[in-house]
Amino acid sequence: MSLTPLAERMQSIKPSPTFAAAGRVKVLRAEGRDIIDFTLGEPDFDTPDHIKAAAIAAIQNGETKYTPVDGTAALKKAICEKLKKQNGLDYAPEEISVGSGGKQTIYNALTATVNAGDEVIIPAPYWVSYPDIVLLAGGKPVFVPLSAAGGFKITPEMLRAAITPRTKWVIINSPSNPCGAAYTPAELQALVDELKKHPHVMIMSDDLYEHVVYDDFKFTNVVMLEPALKPRTLVVNGVSKAYAMTGWRLGYGAGPKWLIDAMRNLQSQVTSNPCSISQAAAIAALSGDHTVVRERTHEFQARRDATAKWLNEIPGVACHVPEGSFYLFPSVEKFIGMCTPEGEQLTDDGAVTMYLLDAAGVAVVMGSAFGMPGFVRISYATSLEKLEEGCQRMKTALGALKSANGGKCAA
């Protein structure tokens, strides 16, 4: 019998690698190290003033009490109007669930539906929390490895091969965290055509980076393309990324009423309502002027273009230029097995990230954390000056590596 009081389920999950990397940065900075941080997916912009003003007004008006478990009527109305205006989708308030971030929305949906042994298809690279949430629910993550050559996108053939009678969900994250890949309407239509053949499979459309797309890219999701999929799709979104509201912790899902009801029941016993002030702020974000969102997306595009150029100028680095989000996912595979000036061998992408941190003072997240060894994730949600300096530091540090002599390193 185990002597630990922890539940067995805790053995299947691990701390978020992105927050762990960010925590390491804070420790090193506290020790006086000059660290350039490319780890957290958090806009460096401040929350727009009109959103902050709405939150202040809510406090002054006494909107500090409990709200309905899964969101106020006013916020649900704003979400429905957003979905109609921006996506052409018709949802009723009873088909909307509001939680403390998109992560809680995903957790509620999977926990409410996944039984032991149910399979959830997760294209890799993936957002770090998907598989852990599936495991917590007793399900089985089914990973579909993607490639940079294929734009980090799943094809209908890959999807068909992954689906079994035990498949409960498939997760489609577009634009993607960590690689920024976004599906064109034609690419997504091909997946829709395949999904229509498998009516037992539910679809989770993670649209959190919907507004962070470049080069006149046209965002779409499966329900926008095929309304017949609406009864088995949960559209997940939030205000963290587009509106620089990561700390406000406000996300939402739109889906069939039976699922939303179950998610509400679960949330009522876990957290109850999301923060009342954040809900008031989210109404202002969704309903207000989007000029600032567009302006910031233009800035992100300039950062993407410059950083991808700088990375691809580093000998041995290959960086795919994505359609959206604010991440780059370059390959560092050619450096695995090489030797540091101190004679240590870089055995995997984790060793490469630690070398960059120690030798260059640049913090990135290893691709293995996202199910894609041999890569690293770089968040360019920071200034162009820091991005340029960080890339130059990486170029210098990686250029100092040497090939192993007979498979061994010597100082």
URWO-V586782 format. One record per residue. N is the residue number from 1. RES is the residue in one letter. OMEGA is omega in whole degrees, -180 to 180 (NA if undefined). D_LAST is the distance of its C-alpha to the last C-alpha in whole Angstrom. Layout:
n=[N,N]
res=[RES,RES]
omega=[OMEGA,OMEGA]
d_last=[D_LAST,D_LAST]
This chain:
n=[1,2,3,4,5,6,7,8,9,10,11,12,13,14,15,16,17,18,19,20,21,22,23,24,25,26,27,28,29,30,31,32,33,34,35,36,37,38,39,40,41,42,43,44,45,46,47,48,49,50,51,52,53,54,55,56,57,58,59,60,61,62,63,64,65,66,67,68,69,70,71,72,73,74,75,76,77,78,79,80,81,82,83,84,85,86,87,88,89,90,91,92,93,94,95,96,97,98,99,100,101,102,103,104,105,106,107,108,109,110,111,112,113,114,115,116,117,118,119,120,121,122,123,124,125,126,127,128,129,130,131,132,133,134,135,136,137,138,139,140,141,142,143,144,145,146,147,148,149,150,151,152,153,154,155,156,157,158,159,160,161,162,163,164,165,166,167,168,169,170,171,172,173,174,175,176,177,178,179,180,181,182,183,184,185,186,187,188,189,190,191,192,193,194,195,196,197,198,199,200,201,202,203,204,205,206,207,208,209,210,211,212,213,214,215,216,217,218,219,220,221,222,223,224,225,226,227,228,229,230,231,232,233,234,235,236,237,238,239,240,241,242,243,244,245,246,247,248,249,250,251,252,253,254,255,256,257,258,259,260,261,262,263,264,265,266,267,268,269,270,271,272,273,274,275,276,277,278,279,280,281,282,283,284,285,286,287,288,289,290,291,292,293,294,295,296,297,298,299,300,301,302,303,304,305,306,307,308,309,310,311,312,313,314,315,316,317,318,319,320,321,322,323,324,325,326,327,328,329,330,331,332,333,334,335,336,337,338,339,340,341,342,343,344,345,346,347,348,349,350,351,352,353,354,355,356,357,358,359,360,361,362,363,364,365,366,367,368,369,370,371,372,373,374,375,376,377,378,379,380,381,382,383,384,385,386,387,388,389,390,391,392,393,394,395,396,397,398,399,400,401,402,403,404,405,406,407,408,409,410,411]
res=[M,S,L,T,P,L,A,E,R,M,Q,S,I,K,P,S,P,T,F,A,A,A,G,R,V,K,V,L,R,A,E,G,R,D,I,I,D,F,T,L,G,E,P,D,F,D,T,P,D,H,I,K,A,A,A,I,A,A,I,Q,N,G,E,T,K,Y,T,P,V,D,G,T,A,A,L,K,K,A,I,C,E,K,L,K,K,Q,N,G,L,D,Y,A,P,E,E,I,S,V,G,S,G,G,K,Q,T,I,Y,N,A,L,T,A,T,V,N,A,G,D,E,V,I,I,P,A,P,Y,W,V,S,Y,P,D,I,V,L,L,A,G,G,K,P,V,F,V,P,L,S,A,A,G,G,F,K,I,T,P,E,M,L,R,A,A,I,T,P,R,T,K,W,V,I,I,N,S,P,S,N,P,C,G,A,A,Y,T,P,A,E,L,Q,A,L,V,D,E,L,K,K,H,P,H,V,M,I,M,S,D,D,L,Y,E,H,V,V,Y,D,D,F,K,F,T,N,V,V,M,L,E,P,A,L,K,P,R,T,L,V,V,N,G,V,S,K,A,Y,A,M,T,G,W,R,L,G,Y,G,A,G,P,K,W,L,I,D,A,M,R,N,L,Q,S,Q,V,T,S,N,P,C,S,I,S,Q,A,A,A,I,A,A,L,S,G,D,H,T,V,V,R,E,R,T,H,E,F,Q,A,R,R,D,A,T,A,K,W,L,N,E,I,P,G,V,A,C,H,V,P,E,G,S,F,Y,L,F,P,S,V,E,K,F,I,G,M,C,T,P,E,G,E,Q,L,T,D,D,G,A,V,T,M,Y,L,L,D,A,A,G,V,A,V,V,M,G,S,A,F,G,M,P,G,F,V,R,I,S,Y,A,T,S,L,E,K,L,E,E,G,C,Q,R,M,K,T,A,L,G,A,L,K,S,A,N,G,G,K,C,A,A]
omega=[180,179,-180,178,-178,177,-180,-178,-178,178,-175,-178,-179,177,178,-179,-179,178,176,178,179,177,177,178,-179,179,-178,178,177,177,178,180,176,-174,171,-170,176,-171,-170,175,-176,179,178,176,176,173,-179,-173,-177,177,177,179,178,178,179,179,179,178,-178,180,176,179,-173,-178,173,171,171,-172,-174,171,179,177,-179,180,178,177,180,178,178,180,177,-179,179,-174,-173,-174,-179,-176,179,175,175,180,-180,176,-178,175,179,-179,-180,-179,176,-179,179,179,178,179,-180,-177,-178,179,-178,-172,-172,174,179,178,176,-176,176,-178,-177,175,-180,17,-174,172,-167,-174,-178,-175,-179,178,177,-180,177,179,-180,-178,-179,175,176,-175,176,-177,178,-177,175,180,178,179,-177,-179,178,179,177,180,177,-180,-179,-178,-177,-176,176,175,-180,-179,177,-177,161,-178,177,-178,-176,-7,-169,160,33,-167,177,-178,178,-176,173,177,-180,179,-179,179,178,177,178,-179,178,-178,178,-180,-174,-173,179,-176,174,-176,173,180,-179,-173,-170,-179,-176,-174,-178,180,-169,173,179,178,-179,179,172,173,-171,-179,176,-180,-174,-179,-180,179,-177,-178,179,179,169,175,-177,179,-179,-176,-172,-169,-175,-173,179,-176,-176,-177,-180,176,-179,177,-178,176,176,-176,-179,-174,-179,179,180,177,180,178,178,179,179,-177,-180,-180,-177,-177,-167,-170,169,-175,-178,-179,177,178,177,178,-180,176,179,180,-175,-173,-174,180,-177,180,-178,178,179,179,-179,176,176,178,177,-180,177,178,178,-176,-178,-176,177,178,-179,-180,-178,175,177,180,179,179,175,-175,174,179,-173,-179,-175,-174,175,178,167,-173,-176,175,173,-174,-177,-180,179,-175,180,-173,175,176,179,177,177,-179,178,-170,-179,-178,175,178,177,-180,179,177,179,179,-176,-173,-175,-176,179,-178,174,179,-177,-179,179,179,-179,179,-177,179,177,180,170,175,177,174,178,174,178,-172,177,180,179,179,180,180,180,179,178,177,179,-180,179,-177,-179,177,179,180,-179,177,178,179,-177,179,-178,-180,176,-179,NA]
d_last=[47,44,44,43,46,44,46,44,44,41,39,39,38,35,34,34,31,32,33,30,28,30,30,27,27,30,28,25,28,30,27,27,24,26,25,27,29,29,30,34,36,39,40,40,44,46,49,52,54,57,55,55,58,60,58,59,63,62,61,64,67,66,64,62,63,63,63,63,61,59,60,63,66,65,61,62,65,62,60,62,63,60,59,63,62,59,58,62,62,65,64,66,65,65,62,60,58,56,53,50,48,48,45,48,51,48,48,52,52,50,51,55,55,52,53,51,50,50,48,46,45,42,40,36,35,37,38,36,39,41,40,40,43,44,43,45,48,48,47,44,42,42,39,40,37,37,35,34,36,39,39,38,41,43,46,49,48,45,47,50,48,46,50,52,55,53,51,52,50,48,46,46,44,45,43,40,38,35,35,38,40,44,47,49,53,53,50,51,54,53,51,55,57,55,55,59,59,57,60,58,55,54,52,50,50,47,48,46,45,48,49,45,46,45,47,50,49,52,51,53,53,54,58,58,58,60,62,63,60,60,62,58,56,54,53,51,50,50,50,46,44,47,49,46,47,44,45,49,48,51,51,53,54,57,59,62,64,63,59,60,62,60,57,59,60,57,56,59,58,54,54,58,58,55,55,58,57,54,57,59,56,56,59,59,55,57,60,59,59,55,55,52,50,51,50,46,46,46,43,41,42,41,37,37,37,35,32,32,32,29,27,29,27,24,22,22,24,28,30,34,36,38,42,42,41,38,35,32,31,28,26,22,22,20,17,17,15,12,9,8,6,5,4,8,10,13,16,19,21,21,17,17,20,18,15,18,19,17,15,18,21,23,24,25,27,25,27,27,30,32,32,30,26,24,26,26,29,29,33,34,37,36,36,35,34,31,31,30,28,26,26,24,21,21,21,18,16,16,16,12,11,10,12,11,11,14,14,10,7,4,0]
